[in-house]
Amino acid sequence: IFIEENHTTSTNSSNTTLPPALNYDDIIINEILPNPQGLDTEDMPDGEWVELYNEGESVDVHGLEICDKEWNCVLIDGNHTLSSTLLGTRQYLTVYMNGRSLLNNAGTERIWLISEGNILDEVLYEGSKDGSSWSLLDEQWALTKPTPGGENREPAKQQQDVVLNTSRVLVKKISLGKDNATHFGETLD
C-alpha cells in the first residue's frame, strides 16, 4: 500500500480515494453574545450565540463543539446554525445555543472550540452587557454592537466599556517520547 500525492491509495488493481484531512487550525472564535436582548434561552436567531471565523481553506465544522468552563457543550450541527455547517474561506458562521443558556452573563467565563477533545481556540471574558457582544478587534476583545455573520465593527468611543488584552498560543503537536506518555514533572517537547 502506498499513498500518492493525489490522495489515492493503491492496492493490487483497485484504487480508493481518501477523504481530505480536516484542518481546523484556521478557525477562531470571533464574537460571543452571552447576554442578548430578551431571554438568553430563545431559539435561533435570538438567544445566545458564538460566531466562528475561518482564516483558511473551506471546511465543514459539523461535529465540533462549543463548551463552557463547566464543560457544558453544544454540538455544531444543522440544528444550531441558520444555514449549513460549511465554513468557507474568510467567512463567518454563527452557532446558536438554540434554547440553552451556556454563556455566563456575570463573573468570569471561558469558552472553548473543541474537536474530538482537542481545544482549537478559547476565549476568556468577564461579565457582559445586555444586548452587547464580545468582539475580537485587532487581537483585543471589546464589548460592541452584535454583528452575527459579519465583520466586527469598532465601537463608538462613548460606547466602548471594556477592552481585554489577549494573547494566543497554539500548540500544534506534542512529542511525548517513545512510550507516548508523560508523567508529572517531565518536560514535553
N, C-alpha and C positions, 0 to 999 in steps of 0.2 A: 504494500500500500504506500502510495506517495501522494502528496498534495502539491498541485501545481499552483502557480500564481493566480490563475483564473478561478480558484476555489472549487475545482472538481477533483474528486477522488477516483483513482483508477484501481480497479481490482480485476484481474483477468480481462474479460471483454466488456464489462459493464461500467458505465460512468454514472456517478451520482453527484448532483450539485449540492454543495454545502450551503446552509443559510449564512448570510453575512453576520459577522460578530457584532453584537450591540455595543455601542460606545456611548456611555453616558457622561464621560469626562467633561463635556462642554455644556452640561445643563446646570443652571444655577437657580436658586430661589431668588426672585426678583422683586416681589411685592407680597405683602401679607395684610389681609383685612381681618383683624381679630374682633373688632367692635363695630359692626355695620349699623346703619340707621335701622331701628326696629329690632326684632328678635335675632339673636345670633344663630338660632336653630332653624331659620327659614330654609325652604328648599331653594335650589338654584333658579334664577340667577341672583337671588337675595341671600342673606346669611353670610357666614364666614367663608373666606376663600384664601388660597395661596396661588400666586402666579409664578410659573416657571418661564425661563428664557433659555433658548438654545443658541450658543455661540458657535456651534459646529455644524456637522452634516445632519440631515434629517434622520430622525429616529422615532420609533414608536415607544412611548413611555408607559404603555399599558402594563400593569403589574408592579410598577414602582409604588412606594408608599410614602405618605407624609405622616410623620409621627411627632408627638409632643414629648416633653420631658418625662412624662409618666408612662410612656410607650403606648399611648392610645393612638391608633393608626387609622388612616383612611387609604384604601387601595385606589390607585388611579385606574379608572376604567370608564366606560361609556356612561355609567350612572353618576359620575362626578364631573363631567365636562359637558359643555353645550354642543360640542361637535365631536370629532374623532380624537383619539389619543396620539395621533401622529403630530410630532413637533418638528416643523420644518426649520431650515437654516434661518437664523436671525428672526425667529418667530416666538410669540408668547402663547402660553396655554394657561388658562385659569382653571384651577382644580377647586371645586366647591365642596365644602364639608357636607352639604346637602342633608340638612336635618339634624346634624350633630354640632355640638359646641366643643371644639377641640382646642381652640386658641384662647389662652387666658387674657382677660382684659386688665387685670391688676397684677402687680408683682412681676417677677422675672419669669420669662417663658423661653424655652429652647425648642426650635422646630428643626427636624431633620428630614432630608430627602433620602430615602433608603432603597437600595436594590439588593435583594437576596441577603439581607443582614449587613450589607456594606453601606456606610454613610457616604453619600455623594456630595452633599452640601448641608450646611447647618446655619441657622440664624439664632441669635440670642437678642431678645428685646425686653424692655421693661415698661409695663403699663401700656395704655392705649387711650385714644380719644374717640368719642362717639363719632362715627362717620369718617374717620381718617385712617389711612393705611400707612404701614411702614414700607417705604420705597427705597430701593438701592439707587443712589445717585452719586456718581464719581467715587465709588468704593466706600461710601458712607451711607448709613441708614438714617432716614428722616421721616417724620410724620408729614404726609401730604394728602392731597385730594386723590381718591382712588382712580386708577386708570386700568381696569381689568382688560387684559388682552391687548394693551397698547403700551407705548413708551412712557416711562415715568417722567413727570414734569416737575421742575423746580418749584418749591412752594414760594408763595409771596413772602417777603421778609417779615411782614407782620404776622403771618400765619405759621412761620417755622418755629415750633415749640422746642423740639428736641432733635439733636443730631447725634448719632452714635458713631464713633470712630471704630472701624473694624479692620481686622487683618484676616487673611485667609491662607491656610496651609492645606495642600492637597497631597496625601500620601498615595502614590500610585502602586507601590509594591513594597512588601516587607520580606526580607530574607531571614528565615528562621534557622538556617543551618541544615545539616544532614538529616537530623531526626524530625524536621519540620515542627519543632516545638520550642517553646521558650519557658523559662522558669523565673520566678521572682528574683529580681536583682540582675539578670543577664541583660546584655546590651543587644539591641536589634539593629540590623543594617537596613 
